[in-house]
Amino acid sequence: MKLKLLIEGGDMKPGPSIAQQLGPIGVNIGKVISDVNQATKEFKGMKVPVELDINEKTKNFTVHTSSPPTSELLKKEFNLEKGSQKISEVKVANASIEDVIKIAKIKHPNMLEKDLKTAVKSVLGTCLSVGIIVENNNAKDIIQEINLGKFSNEISQGLSETSQEKRKNLEEFFKNVKSEEARAAAEKAAAEAAKVAQTGEGVESKEGEAKTVVGTKTPDSASAVKSEKTEAKTVEKSTAKKEKVKK
């Protein structure tokens, strides 16, 4: 029997789900939890795929762990709670190529990619999807540069340590990125507020015009009514005079 789990690295806890699956076959749940936590302790704070290979007759089991999903490794590397919800507008980190190589080396044994270079490009694809720029550029552009031969030396040597000076430069660039994002967000909010205000004024103006049309007679209409009344009185007086003369 094989049982696949996704647990917090080094922090698996007993629960109804695991009890329902292991309890009926008589496997020692406490030992399972202890062994899984020991096997995944280096990935503390990350989601880790685990597979239990259980012998139902002997009740013995073997723990097989895979490296956490690439997105989890990236979030752990840059202390992120989550990725960007608007990757075209909001960036969450600025990675070095060494950071990417480091994660690619962790993931490569569990990947289908045949070499480290391909694994690096796979990690870059995940960087793109969670809003992480790399070497001050869009991750998609870095993939194109790798295809053209850039960073070949770093990848072939498996370099995974970023110098302090480079890290400082990356962080300074990222501060400017966040400042620009804040400015763009403020401008967008102001534009939306102005649009709402303008729409509101237009509605009030139309409502005022409607009230004028419904509640007020035009000068021409009033004059026409007055003129008709005057003519009627004139005709009435003329007729009365004629009647008097006849008598």
N, C-alpha and C positions, 0 to 999 in steps of 0.2 A: 504494500500500500504506500502511495506517495501523497504527501500533503503539502500544498504550497501556501505559504504565508507571506504577509508583508508587515513587518514589525518595526518598532522604534529600536534602532541599534543599541544593544546592551540594556534594553529596558522592557523586555517582554514581560507581561503580567498575566496571571491566571484570569480567565474569563469564561463566560458561558459558552462562547463559540468553540474555543479549543477543548473545553470539557466535554461538549457534546460529541466532538469528533474522536477524541482519544479515550474518553471514559469507557464507552462500550467495549473496546477491544483490550482494556486492561493495561494500557501503557502508563507508566509513572509520569504524571503530568509535571510534578515538581522537578524531576530530573530533566525533562524536556526543556522547561523554562530555563533552568540553570545552564544547560549545555548551549542553548541558543544564545543566551546573553553573553556567554563566554566567547562564542564564535563571532559575535557581532559588536563587541565592545569598542573596537577601533572606529566604528561608524556611529558613535553616540550622537544623538540629536538628528539622525537622518533615517528615512524610511529604507529598510533593507529587505530585499527578497530572500526568503528562506524556503528550502525544500526539505521535508522530513521523509526519509526513506525508512519505512517501518516494516519489520517482520512480524506479522500478526501471530505467528505460532510461538516465537521465542520472546516476543514483546520488546526486542532490542530495536534500536533505531540509529540512523546516521544523519547528522546535520550537514546539509550542503548550503553554503551561502553564496550569493552573487553580490557584486558591488551595487551600491545604491543607484537609482536612476541618475543620469547625467545632470538633470535639473536640480536634484537634491545635493549633489556634490558641488555644483556651482553656488547654490544658496549658502551652503556651509562654508565654502571658501571665502565668500564675501559678506558673511553675516547678514543674509537677507531672510526676511520672514516669508516673502513671496516674490514672484517675478512681476514685471510690469503688466498692467492691465491694458495699457495703450502703448504698444511698443514703438509706434511711429512718433509718439509725442513725448514719452517719458522713458528715460534710461535709468537703470538701477545700479550700474557699476561699470568700471573701465578696467578690463583685464589686460594683462600682458600676454604675449605669445607663450611665455614660460608657464603662466597659470594654466593656459589651455593644454599645453603639452603634459603638465602634471596630471590633470584630470584624464586626459586621453590614455596615459600610462596605467591609471587605475582601472579604466573601463576596458581597455584593449583585450584582456584575456576573456572577457564575456561578450565581446563584440564579434560580428561576422566579418568586419573589416580585416583585410589581409595584412596590412602594415600600419605602422604608427602614423604615417602621413595621412592615410585615409581616416584613421580614428580621430586625428586632430580636426579634420574637416567636419567630421560628424559632431564633435563637441562644439565647433563653431556654429553649426546649424542650430544647436540648442541655445547657444548664447543669443543668437538672433531671435529665437522664439520667446525668450524671457526678458529681453530688453537690455542685454549686456553688450556694450561696445568693446572692441578689442584694439589695442594699440592706437587709441584715439579715433578709430574708424568703425564704420558699420561692419559687423561680422561677415556679411555677404561679400564686401569688398576684400576682406582679408582672405577669404576662400579663393577669390579670383587671383590675388597676388601669389598665393601658394601655388596655384596652377601654373603661374608664370615663373616659378622658381624662387620666389622670395621666401625667407625663413627656412630654406633647405638645410643650412648649417645647424640651426637651433634644433630642428626636428631630427636630423640624422644623429645628433649627439644626445638627444633626449633631454635637453636642458630644461630644468623645471624650477630653477631658483631665479627670482627677480632681484636685481640689484637695488639698493636703497635709493640711489639717485634716480633710477628709472621709475621706481614706485612713486617717488615724490612728484616727478613730472606728470605721471599718469593721474595722480590725485589732483594736481593743480588744474590740469585740463578738464577733469571731471567737474570740479567746482564751477568752472566757467560754463560748462554744459548745463548744470543745474540752474545757474543764474539766468541763462538764456531761456530755459524752460519756464522759469518763474515769470520772466518778463512776457513771454508769449502767452502764458496762461492768463496773466492780468489783462493784457490787451484783448484777448478773446472774451473774457468776462465783461469788460467795459463795453465792447462792441455789442454783445448780447443784451446788456442792460439798456443801451441806447436804443436798440431795435425795439425792445419791449416798450420803452417809454414813448417812442415815436408811434408805435401801433396804438397805444392807449390814447394819445392825443387825436389820432385820426378817428377813432371810434367816438370820442366825445364830440368832435366837430360834426360828424354825420348825425349823431343823436340831436344836436342843437338845431341843425338844418331841418330835420324831420319835425321837431316841435314847432318851428317857425311856420312851416307849410301847413300844418294841421291847425294851429291855434290862431293864425293871423290872416285877415283878408288883405289882399293886395290893394294898393291905392287905386288902381284902375277899376277893380271890382266895386269898391266903395263908391267911386264917382258915378259908375254906371247905375247903381241902385238909386243914388240920390237924384240923378238926372231923370230916371223913370218916374219917381215920385213927384218931381216938380212938374213934369209934362202932364201927369194925370190931374194934378190940381188945376193947372191952367185950362185944360179942356173942360173940367167940371165947372169953373167959373164962367167960361164963355157960354156954355149951354144954359146956365142959370140966367144970364143977361138976356139971351134971345127969348127965353120963355117969358120974362118980365115985359119986354117990348111988345110981344104979341097980345098980352093981356091989356 
